[in-house]
Amino acid sequence: MPRPDTEAHAQPGFPEKIKAFRAGTVLTMVKDQPPLRDGVLITDQGRIQEVVSYQEAKKHSSLAIQDLGPSVLVPGLINAHTHLELSHLQGRTVAGRGFTEWVKSLISLPLKDIDRGTLEKVRGRLARNGTIGVGDISGHSPRTMLDFLSASGLFFRFFVEQIGFSQPPGKAVPGFKGLQPERHPELSPYGHALYSTHPRTLQLSKAWCREQRRPFVLHLAEHPGETELLATGRGAFAEFLKQGLLPESFAPPGLSPVAYADDLGLLDRNTLAVHLVQVSPADLAVLKARGVAACLCPRSNAYINVGRAPAEQFLDAGLPICLATDSLTSNSDLDLWSEAAFFARELQEDISLQDLVAMLTATPARALQLERYIGTLEKGKAACFSLIPEDLLRRLPLQ
């Protein structure tokens, strides 16, 4: 739906720039705050003023209230991991044949040929699906994508991809590709993966993020070929990488992906680990101890056919979980409500609607360090919200 600080919600007789929205239930996603039945979100000049009951709101005699019916109103959604620059390649990669075949098909495509028309369509779809924040990755056209995001109206963190096994010189973080991170607090370096980025580059990137107090993101434990490569240095995926990316001198650490990332010092409470499909109980203990947030992309994993993350164990362990779509090269759309419905359908244990919504709102806001602006409905934050689709409410009724 449109952001509520736009003119799309103007009502005749509204006090200038003041808007209020009534819903059957409001989930603020503020910790320990219960659902508010027949609630009203009151905003002023694009900021939340308060969330109150309808009876309380009626005391404001000059307040015109837009009634959204019996809907459940929640904070605007946050897609914690995507690659918007690849949107023009939707439908052009192979599906269901594993990671190696998928990535072969991807790198054969015109990755740098960003289509601005496609980006504008994507922006519109994100708004219609209630998404108001993204954690976006760029490895090919970071200047173009930073300019697009800056003008998009989205809240965002922008991660510049680091790929390659060349030994970085000195202690400077390589690969910001002409951008100036000191002028753009939304920027972070992004270590693509343990198998595609020199370990020293990963360490320098993580150290920089720690010093600058910015989030660090890493593809981690996504597919069996990654696990086999790091454990033994062998396998079809290893042979594929040795054709151009991985040096012949590569020596496998003999560790699982999670254990190796921990050995490199990459895991802490400001790390967002994406995918986490290949995770053992010992790995989960490490993730929990380090305070890492998990970013799961279940439809992307299914599209590529790499398995599914042990989400049930993550939930039982209390690991912070975000849901994300990944890119349109491994998903049919960027609709987080569809992602949430798929996740809930595949999950082999019950989950509350509130816990599911947290994976799209409060948890990614914390993981991306956007919680000052979005993620919950409380005074001073951006007046952005989404409505839970009816089909999801039928599957997971509000408790």
C-alpha beads as a LAMMPS data file, in Angstrom:
LAMMPS data file: protein, C-alpha beads

399 atoms
398 bonds

1 atom types
1 bond types

-500.0 500.0 xlo xhi
-500.0 500.0 ylo yhi
-500.0 500.0 zlo zhi

Masses

1 110.0

Atoms # bond

1 1 1 0.000 0.000 0.000
2 1 1 1.198 3.598 -0.426
3 1 1 3.262 5.057 2.356
4 1 1 0.892 6.916 4.701
5 1 1 2.960 10.089 4.580
6 1 1 1.993 10.592 0.930
7 1 1 -0.946 12.478 -0.498
8 1 1 -2.592 9.166 -1.403
9 1 1 -4.137 9.173 2.066
10 1 1 -5.347 12.772 2.137
11 1 1 -8.935 13.094 3.358
12 1 1 -11.356 16.017 2.979
13 1 1 -11.420 18.035 6.179
14 1 1 -8.114 16.665 7.528
15 1 1 -6.095 19.125 9.599
16 1 1 -3.191 19.938 7.318
17 1 1 -0.630 17.117 7.142
18 1 1 -2.276 15.137 9.949
19 1 1 -3.574 11.650 9.186
20 1 1 -5.022 8.863 11.317
21 1 1 -5.783 5.262 10.435
22 1 1 -8.165 2.918 12.214
23 1 1 -7.796 -0.864 11.988
24 1 1 -9.446 -3.838 13.631
25 1 1 -6.106 -4.660 15.240
26 1 1 -2.793 -2.843 15.446
27 1 1 0.412 -4.801 16.042
28 1 1 3.004 -2.234 17.056
29 1 1 5.760 -4.898 17.355
30 1 1 7.093 -3.035 20.382
31 1 1 8.481 -5.634 22.780
32 1 1 5.922 -7.002 25.261
33 1 1 3.188 -4.751 23.853
34 1 1 0.017 -6.790 23.164
35 1 1 -2.175 -6.389 20.070
36 1 1 -4.357 -3.295 20.236
37 1 1 -7.916 -4.103 19.238
38 1 1 -9.775 -1.373 17.352
39 1 1 -6.684 0.790 17.295
40 1 1 -5.747 4.046 15.611
41 1 1 -2.358 5.099 14.265
42 1 1 -2.062 8.888 14.483
43 1 1 0.594 10.579 12.348
44 1 1 1.818 14.095 11.706
45 1 1 4.100 15.209 8.865
46 1 1 5.263 11.677 8.133
47 1 1 5.967 10.705 11.753
48 1 1 3.991 8.621 14.195
49 1 1 2.467 10.682 16.991
50 1 1 0.790 7.892 18.940
51 1 1 -1.033 4.582 18.725
52 1 1 -4.255 4.573 20.743
53 1 1 -7.633 2.882 20.959
54 1 1 -10.426 4.194 18.763
55 1 1 -12.299 5.340 21.856
56 1 1 -9.306 7.436 22.864
57 1 1 -8.828 8.783 19.335
58 1 1 -12.438 9.985 19.187
59 1 1 -11.602 12.483 21.929
60 1 1 -9.605 14.424 19.322
61 1 1 -12.575 16.306 17.895
62 1 1 -10.636 17.717 14.935
63 1 1 -9.080 14.382 13.929
64 1 1 -10.406 12.818 10.715
65 1 1 -9.831 9.074 10.784
66 1 1 -9.514 6.796 7.753
67 1 1 -11.176 3.473 8.579
68 1 1 -9.289 0.458 7.198
69 1 1 -11.956 -1.999 8.367
70 1 1 -11.197 -5.245 10.231
71 1 1 -7.623 -5.412 8.920
72 1 1 -4.481 -6.039 10.986
73 1 1 -2.094 -3.094 10.705
74 1 1 1.637 -3.675 11.255
75 1 1 4.845 -1.710 10.657
76 1 1 6.106 -1.335 7.100
77 1 1 8.090 -4.372 5.964
78 1 1 11.869 -4.665 5.569
79 1 1 13.448 -6.927 2.935
80 1 1 16.745 -7.603 4.664
81 1 1 18.548 -9.151 1.695
82 1 1 18.109 -8.540 -2.003
83 1 1 20.039 -7.600 -5.144
84 1 1 17.857 -5.062 -6.921
85 1 1 20.468 -4.446 -9.618
86 1 1 19.712 -7.929 -11.010
87 1 1 15.975 -7.314 -11.424
88 1 1 16.236 -7.100 -15.224
89 1 1 17.310 -10.768 -15.261
90 1 1 14.127 -12.191 -13.767
91 1 1 13.194 -15.579 -15.214
92 1 1 16.482 -16.061 -17.069
93 1 1 18.363 -18.376 -14.692
94 1 1 17.968 -22.159 -14.418
95 1 1 15.881 -23.447 -11.524
96 1 1 15.923 -26.655 -9.532
97 1 1 19.339 -27.952 -10.643
98 1 1 21.491 -26.918 -7.702
99 1 1 23.737 -23.967 -6.940
100 1 1 26.538 -24.635 -9.420
101 1 1 24.209 -24.818 -12.418
102 1 1 22.279 -21.789 -11.187
103 1 1 25.391 -19.626 -10.799
104 1 1 26.700 -20.751 -14.203
105 1 1 23.486 -19.539 -15.784
106 1 1 23.634 -16.286 -13.817
107 1 1 27.160 -15.265 -14.768
108 1 1 26.407 -15.877 -18.462
109 1 1 23.853 -13.040 -18.364
110 1 1 24.420 -9.267 -18.814
111 1 1 24.781 -8.504 -15.116
112 1 1 25.772 -4.871 -15.584
113 1 1 22.953 -3.902 -17.953
114 1 1 20.736 -2.315 -15.319
115 1 1 17.353 -1.290 -16.667
116 1 1 16.008 1.836 -14.981
117 1 1 12.489 1.124 -16.156
118 1 1 12.596 -2.241 -14.435
119 1 1 13.921 -0.629 -11.259
120 1 1 11.030 1.826 -11.232
121 1 1 8.551 -1.020 -11.625
122 1 1 10.240 -2.871 -8.776
123 1 1 10.007 0.204 -6.580
124 1 1 6.273 0.395 -7.254
125 1 1 5.768 -3.274 -6.448
126 1 1 7.675 -2.957 -3.187
127 1 1 5.404 -0.090 -2.150
128 1 1 2.250 -2.005 -3.064
129 1 1 3.426 -4.987 -1.023
130 1 1 4.040 -2.831 2.042
131 1 1 7.861 -2.897 1.886
132 1 1 9.482 0.322 3.060
133 1 1 13.052 -0.818 3.807
134 1 1 15.737 -2.943 2.130
135 1 1 19.188 -4.328 2.713
136 1 1 20.468 -4.172 -0.861
137 1 1 23.628 -5.614 -2.407
138 1 1 25.516 -4.323 -5.437
139 1 1 28.561 -5.866 -7.028
140 1 1 28.338 -4.415 -10.524
141 1 1 26.838 -0.912 -10.533
142 1 1 27.051 0.514 -7.010
143 1 1 26.939 4.190 -8.030
144 1 1 23.798 3.686 -10.102
145 1 1 22.137 1.678 -7.343
146 1 1 23.094 4.102 -4.584
147 1 1 21.605 6.957 -6.594
148 1 1 18.454 4.925 -7.224
149 1 1 18.003 3.985 -3.582
150 1 1 18.699 7.535 -2.402
151 1 1 15.858 8.791 -4.602
152 1 1 13.518 5.846 -4.016
153 1 1 11.883 6.897 -0.760
154 1 1 12.960 3.568 0.763
155 1 1 14.858 3.248 4.000
156 1 1 17.955 1.248 3.175
157 1 1 21.339 -0.151 4.005
158 1 1 23.585 -0.532 0.978
159 1 1 26.290 -3.185 0.809
160 1 1 29.092 -3.017 -1.759
161 1 1 30.110 -6.508 -2.768
162 1 1 33.692 -7.702 -2.308
163 1 1 34.635 -10.619 -4.605
164 1 1 38.043 -12.015 -5.513
165 1 1 40.978 -13.871 -4.005
166 1 1 43.674 -11.288 -4.569
167 1 1 45.564 -10.519 -1.369
168 1 1 44.494 -7.005 -0.313
169 1 1 47.413 -4.622 0.163
170 1 1 47.818 -3.004 3.565
171 1 1 44.957 -2.579 6.002
172 1 1 42.572 -0.476 3.951
173 1 1 39.192 -1.931 3.066
174 1 1 39.277 -2.668 -0.672
175 1 1 36.488 -2.385 -3.159
176 1 1 34.235 0.582 -2.334
177 1 1 34.398 1.221 -6.090
178 1 1 34.640 4.992 -6.008
179 1 1 31.983 5.533 -3.356
180 1 1 32.758 7.540 -0.239
181 1 1 31.573 5.650 2.842
182 1 1 32.418 8.564 5.125
183 1 1 29.781 10.613 3.283
184 1 1 27.228 7.805 3.138
185 1 1 26.446 6.270 6.536
186 1 1 24.156 3.754 4.848
187 1 1 27.165 2.083 3.147
188 1 1 28.985 -1.055 4.272
189 1 1 31.410 -3.409 2.526
190 1 1 29.840 -6.788 1.825
191 1 1 31.888 -9.955 1.973
192 1 1 30.199 -12.063 -0.693
193 1 1 31.097 -15.506 0.665
194 1 1 33.900 -17.575 2.162
195 1 1 34.456 -19.307 -1.188
196 1 1 34.525 -16.151 -3.332
197 1 1 36.301 -13.514 -1.234
198 1 1 39.845 -13.544 0.136
199 1 1 39.736 -14.219 3.884
200 1 1 41.851 -11.140 4.590
201 1 1 39.360 -8.999 2.651
202 1 1 36.569 -10.440 4.774
203 1 1 38.491 -9.680 7.971
204 1 1 39.294 -6.115 6.910
205 1 1 35.666 -5.529 5.917
206 1 1 34.374 -6.867 9.206
207 1 1 36.908 -4.845 11.205
208 1 1 35.882 -1.691 9.339
209 1 1 32.193 -2.340 10.023
210 1 1 32.947 -2.951 13.677
211 1 1 34.957 0.274 13.963
212 1 1 32.321 2.302 12.101
213 1 1 29.461 0.557 13.934
214 1 1 27.809 -0.550 10.739
215 1 1 26.173 -3.896 9.920
216 1 1 28.154 -6.637 8.206
217 1 1 26.487 -9.132 5.866
218 1 1 27.774 -12.448 4.534
219 1 1 26.336 -15.257 2.402
220 1 1 27.001 -18.226 4.656
221 1 1 26.394 -21.982 4.516
222 1 1 24.045 -21.692 1.540
223 1 1 24.619 -24.972 -0.295
224 1 1 26.330 -28.385 -0.036
225 1 1 29.085 -27.474 -2.508
226 1 1 30.264 -24.691 -0.192
227 1 1 30.425 -27.103 2.738
228 1 1 32.355 -29.704 0.721
229 1 1 34.800 -27.119 -0.631
230 1 1 35.715 -25.763 2.801
231 1 1 35.930 -29.212 4.366
232 1 1 37.948 -31.029 1.691
233 1 1 38.715 -28.674 -1.214
234 1 1 37.008 -31.124 -3.558
235 1 1 33.717 -31.491 -5.391
236 1 1 32.004 -30.197 -8.508
237 1 1 31.614 -26.711 -7.041
238 1 1 35.322 -26.573 -6.174
239 1 1 36.244 -27.587 -9.724
240 1 1 33.955 -24.906 -11.119
241 1 1 35.564 -22.189 -8.942
242 1 1 39.070 -23.290 -9.911
243 1 1 38.262 -22.427 -13.523
244 1 1 38.587 -18.737 -12.756
245 1 1 37.954 -17.531 -9.215
246 1 1 39.597 -19.890 -6.756
247 1 1 43.414 -20.070 -6.979
248 1 1 45.081 -23.461 -7.352
249 1 1 46.922 -22.696 -4.113
250 1 1 43.650 -22.672 -2.150
251 1 1 43.923 -24.817 0.969
252 1 1 40.628 -25.825 2.573
253 1 1 40.389 -24.889 6.252
254 1 1 38.806 -28.230 7.068
255 1 1 35.921 -26.521 8.838
256 1 1 32.221 -26.003 8.306
257 1 1 31.259 -22.617 6.827
258 1 1 30.010 -21.332 10.184
259 1 1 33.085 -22.583 12.044
260 1 1 35.399 -21.034 9.444
261 1 1 33.590 -17.682 9.576
262 1 1 33.932 -17.762 13.352
263 1 1 37.623 -18.641 13.094
264 1 1 38.091 -15.544 10.901
265 1 1 36.371 -13.355 13.502
266 1 1 33.414 -12.496 11.255
267 1 1 30.585 -13.398 13.599
268 1 1 29.101 -11.124 16.244
269 1 1 25.844 -9.387 17.080
270 1 1 26.271 -6.960 14.151
271 1 1 26.622 -9.756 11.586
272 1 1 23.693 -10.766 9.411
273 1 1 24.339 -14.266 8.052
274 1 1 22.303 -14.970 4.922
275 1 1 20.842 -18.392 4.018
276 1 1 22.331 -20.716 6.713
277 1 1 21.044 -23.874 5.062
278 1 1 24.033 -26.068 5.912
279 1 1 24.074 -25.683 9.702
280 1 1 24.828 -28.384 12.273
281 1 1 23.902 -28.293 15.981
282 1 1 27.506 -27.268 16.736
283 1 1 27.248 -24.456 14.181
284 1 1 23.982 -23.290 15.713
285 1 1 25.628 -23.103 19.121
286 1 1 28.307 -20.818 17.651
287 1 1 25.727 -18.568 15.981
288 1 1 23.775 -18.320 19.215
289 1 1 26.850 -17.592 21.323
290 1 1 28.000 -14.832 18.960
291 1 1 24.558 -13.201 18.763
292 1 1 24.395 -13.490 14.961
293 1 1 21.111 -12.703 13.214
294 1 1 19.955 -15.185 10.569
295 1 1 18.498 -14.022 7.268
296 1 1 16.515 -16.817 5.632
297 1 1 15.445 -16.794 1.981
298 1 1 13.290 -19.929 1.741
299 1 1 11.813 -19.417 -1.723
300 1 1 15.251 -18.646 -3.171
301 1 1 16.655 -21.828 -1.646
302 1 1 13.752 -23.803 -3.104
303 1 1 14.182 -22.189 -6.542
304 1 1 17.849 -23.142 -6.711
305 1 1 17.258 -26.463 -4.912
306 1 1 19.894 -26.240 -2.181
307 1 1 17.746 -27.488 0.701
308 1 1 16.127 -25.563 3.538
309 1 1 17.535 -23.952 6.652
310 1 1 16.824 -25.726 9.974
311 1 1 14.448 -22.951 10.965
312 1 1 12.788 -25.012 13.663
313 1 1 16.113 -25.348 15.492
314 1 1 16.780 -21.633 15.030
315 1 1 13.423 -20.804 16.594
316 1 1 13.956 -23.211 19.477
317 1 1 17.373 -21.664 20.141
318 1 1 15.976 -18.124 20.079
319 1 1 18.169 -17.053 17.152
320 1 1 17.008 -13.715 15.670
321 1 1 15.490 -14.449 12.256
322 1 1 14.784 -12.165 9.311
323 1 1 12.943 -13.273 6.193
324 1 1 14.054 -11.946 2.815
325 1 1 13.465 -12.676 -0.840
326 1 1 17.005 -12.553 -2.248
327 1 1 17.005 -11.348 -5.887
328 1 1 14.637 -11.841 -8.798
329 1 1 17.197 -14.216 -10.319
330 1 1 16.156 -16.809 -7.726
331 1 1 12.624 -15.780 -6.841
332 1 1 9.365 -15.037 -8.611
333 1 1 8.804 -11.713 -6.835
334 1 1 9.994 -9.513 -3.964
335 1 1 6.749 -9.835 -1.985
336 1 1 7.616 -10.413 1.670
337 1 1 4.079 -11.503 2.519
338 1 1 4.457 -14.324 -0.019
339 1 1 7.822 -15.180 1.531
340 1 1 6.250 -15.296 4.992
341 1 1 3.368 -17.481 3.788
342 1 1 5.823 -19.937 2.167
343 1 1 7.966 -20.023 5.301
344 1 1 4.979 -20.694 7.558
345 1 1 3.666 -23.403 5.236
346 1 1 7.025 -25.234 5.156
347 1 1 7.710 -24.877 8.875
348 1 1 7.325 -28.128 10.780
349 1 1 6.120 -26.535 13.988
350 1 1 3.616 -23.867 14.950
351 1 1 4.531 -20.201 14.830
352 1 1 2.534 -17.239 16.041
353 1 1 1.526 -14.472 13.690
354 1 1 3.368 -11.979 15.893
355 1 1 6.624 -13.953 15.651
356 1 1 6.253 -14.185 11.887
357 1 1 5.625 -10.447 11.526
358 1 1 8.693 -9.740 13.674
359 1 1 10.820 -11.466 11.003
360 1 1 9.655 -8.838 8.509
361 1 1 9.770 -5.776 10.748
362 1 1 11.441 -5.409 14.143
363 1 1 14.167 -8.045 13.687
364 1 1 15.499 -6.833 10.300
365 1 1 15.292 -3.253 11.564
366 1 1 17.684 -4.173 14.366
367 1 1 19.924 -6.288 12.117
368 1 1 20.283 -3.471 9.573
369 1 1 20.524 -0.796 12.276
370 1 1 17.393 0.933 11.026
371 1 1 15.435 0.575 14.265
372 1 1 15.716 4.297 14.964
373 1 1 13.438 4.940 11.994
374 1 1 11.321 1.867 11.253
375 1 1 10.500 -1.632 12.482
376 1 1 7.922 -0.759 15.136
377 1 1 4.955 1.582 15.400
378 1 1 5.878 4.070 18.097
379 1 1 6.191 7.802 18.554
380 1 1 8.735 9.522 16.346
381 1 1 9.243 6.727 13.845
382 1 1 8.287 6.920 10.185
383 1 1 4.543 6.785 9.541
384 1 1 4.750 3.696 7.343
385 1 1 2.628 0.598 7.706
386 1 1 1.433 -2.553 5.992
387 1 1 -1.732 -4.649 6.248
388 1 1 -1.513 -8.415 6.735
389 1 1 -3.113 -10.236 3.765
390 1 1 -6.359 -12.042 4.525
391 1 1 -5.112 -15.432 3.321
392 1 1 -2.229 -15.304 5.810
393 1 1 -4.632 -14.335 8.593
394 1 1 -6.769 -17.371 7.775
395 1 1 -3.717 -19.621 8.054
396 1 1 -2.315 -17.966 11.193
397 1 1 -5.136 -16.316 13.118
398 1 1 -4.188 -13.581 15.533
399 1 1 -3.952 -14.906 19.072

Bonds

1 1 1 2
2 1 2 3
3 1 3 4
4 1 4 5
5 1 5 6
6 1 6 7
7 1 7 8
8 1 8 9
9 1 9 10
10 1 10 11
11 1 11 12
12 1 12 13
13 1 13 14
14 1 14 15
15 1 15 16
16 1 16 17
17 1 17 18
18 1 18 19
19 1 19 20
20 1 20 21
21 1 21 22
22 1 22 23
23 1 23 24
24 1 24 25
25 1 25 26
26 1 26 27
27 1 27 28
28 1 28 29
29 1 29 30
30 1 30 31
31 1 31 32
32 1 32 33
33 1 33 34
34 1 34 35
35 1 35 36
36 1 36 37
37 1 37 38
38 1 38 39
39 1 39 40
40 1 40 41
41 1 41 42
42 1 42 43
43 1 43 44
44 1 44 45
45 1 45 46
46 1 46 47
47 1 47 48
48 1 48 49
49 1 49 50
50 1 50 51
51 1 51 52
52 1 52 53
53 1 53 54
54 1 54 55
55 1 55 56
56 1 56 57
57 1 57 58
58 1 58 59
59 1 59 60
60 1 60 61
61 1 61 62
62 1 62 63
63 1 63 64
64 1 64 65
65 1 65 66
66 1 66 67
67 1 67 68
68 1 68 69
69 1 69 70
70 1 70 71
71 1 71 72
72 1 72 73
73 1 73 74
74 1 74 75
75 1 75 76
76 1 76 77
77 1 77 78
78 1 78 79
79 1 79 80
80 1 80 81
81 1 81 82
82 1 82 83
83 1 83 84
84 1 84 85
85 1 85 86
86 1 86 87
87 1 87 88
88 1 88 89
89 1 89 90
90 1 90 91
91 1 91 92
92 1 92 93
93 1 93 94
94 1 94 95
95 1 95 96
96 1 96 97
97 1 97 98
98 1 98 99
99 1 99 100
100 1 100 101
101 1 101 102
102 1 102 103
103 1 103 104
104 1 104 105
105 1 105 106
106 1 106 107
107 1 107 108
108 1 108 109
109 1 109 110
110 1 110 111
111 1 111 112
112 1 112 113
113 1 113 114
114 1 114 115
115 1 115 116
116 1 116 117
117 1 117 118
118 1 118 119
119 1 119 120
120 1 120 121
121 1 121 122
122 1 122 123
123 1 123 124
124 1 124 125
125 1 125 126
126 1 126 127
127 1 127 128
128 1 128 129
129 1 129 130
130 1 130 131
131 1 131 132
132 1 132 133
133 1 133 134
134 1 134 135
135 1 135 136
136 1 136 137
137 1 137 138
138 1 138 139
139 1 139 140
140 1 140 141
141 1 141 142
142 1 142 143
143 1 143 144
144 1 144 145
145 1 145 146
146 1 146 147
147 1 147 148
148 1 148 149
149 1 149 150
150 1 150 151
151 1 151 152
152 1 152 153
153 1 153 154
154 1 154 155
155 1 155 156
156 1 156 157
157 1 157 158
158 1 158 159
159 1 159 160
160 1 160 161
161 1 161 162
162 1 162 163
163 1 163 164
164 1 164 165
165 1 165 166
166 1 166 167
167 1 167 168
168 1 168 169
169 1 169 170
170 1 170 171
171 1 171 172
172 1 172 173
173 1 173 174
174 1 174 175
175 1 175 176
176 1 176 177
177 1 177 178
178 1 178 179
179 1 179 180
180 1 180 181
181 1 181 182
182 1 182 183
183 1 183 184
184 1 184 185
185 1 185 186
186 1 186 187
187 1 187 188
188 1 188 189
189 1 189 190
190 1 190 191
191 1 191 192
192 1 192 193
193 1 193 194
194 1 194 195
195 1 195 196
196 1 196 197
197 1 197 198
198 1 198 199
199 1 199 200
200 1 200 201
201 1 201 202
202 1 202 203
203 1 203 204
204 1 204 205
205 1 205 206
206 1 206 207
207 1 207 208
208 1 208 209
209 1 209 210
210 1 210 211
211 1 211 212
212 1 212 213
213 1 213 214
214 1 214 215
215 1 215 216
216 1 216 217
217 1 217 218
218 1 218 219
219 1 219 220
220 1 220 221
221 1 221 222
222 1 222 223
223 1 223 224
224 1 224 225
225 1 225 226
226 1 226 227
227 1 227 228
228 1 228 229
229 1 229 230
230 1 230 231
231 1 231 232
232 1 232 233
233 1 233 234
234 1 234 235
235 1 235 236
236 1 236 237
237 1 237 238
238 1 238 239
239 1 239 240
240 1 240 241
241 1 241 242
242 1 242 243
243 1 243 244
244 1 244 245
245 1 245 246
246 1 246 247
247 1 247 248
248 1 248 249
249 1 249 250
250 1 250 251
251 1 251 252
252 1 252 253
253 1 253 254
254 1 254 255
255 1 255 256
256 1 256 257
257 1 257 258
258 1 258 259
259 1 259 260
260 1 260 261
261 1 261 262
262 1 262 263
263 1 263 264
264 1 264 265
265 1 265 266
266 1 266 267
267 1 267 268
268 1 268 269
269 1 269 270
270 1 270 271
271 1 271 272
272 1 272 273
273 1 273 274
274 1 274 275
275 1 275 276
276 1 276 277
277 1 277 278
278 1 278 279
279 1 279 280
280 1 280 281
281 1 281 282
282 1 282 283
283 1 283 284
284 1 284 285
285 1 285 286
286 1 286 287
287 1 287 288
288 1 288 289
289 1 289 290
290 1 290 291
291 1 291 292
292 1 292 293
293 1 293 294
294 1 294 295
295 1 295 296
296 1 296 297
297 1 297 298
298 1 298 299
299 1 299 300
300 1 300 301
301 1 301 302
302 1 302 303
303 1 303 304
304 1 304 305
305 1 305 306
306 1 306 307
307 1 307 308
308 1 308 309
309 1 309 310
310 1 310 311
311 1 311 312
312 1 312 313
313 1 313 314
314 1 314 315
315 1 315 316
316 1 316 317
317 1 317 318
318 1 318 319
319 1 319 320
320 1 320 321
321 1 321 322
322 1 322 323
323 1 323 324
324 1 324 325
325 1 325 326
326 1 326 327
327 1 327 328
328 1 328 329
329 1 329 330
330 1 330 331
331 1 331 332
332 1 332 333
333 1 333 334
334 1 334 335
335 1 335 336
336 1 336 337
337 1 337 338
338 1 338 339
339 1 339 340
340 1 340 341
341 1 341 342
342 1 342 343
343 1 343 344
344 1 344 345
345 1 345 346
346 1 346 347
347 1 347 348
348 1 348 349
349 1 349 350
350 1 350 351
351 1 351 352
352 1 352 353
353 1 353 354
354 1 354 355
355 1 355 356
356 1 356 357
357 1 357 358
358 1 358 359
359 1 359 360
360 1 360 361
361 1 361 362
362 1 362 363
363 1 363 364
364 1 364 365
365 1 365 366
366 1 366 367
367 1 367 368
368 1 368 369
369 1 369 370
370 1 370 371
371 1 371 372
372 1 372 373
373 1 373 374
374 1 374 375
375 1 375 376
376 1 376 377
377 1 377 378
378 1 378 379
379 1 379 380
380 1 380 381
381 1 381 382
382 1 382 383
383 1 383 384
384 1 384 385
385 1 385 386
386 1 386 387
387 1 387 388
388 1 388 389
389 1 389 390
390 1 390 391
391 1 391 392
392 1 392 393
393 1 393 394
394 1 394 395
395 1 395 396
396 1 396 397
397 1 397 398
398 1 398 399
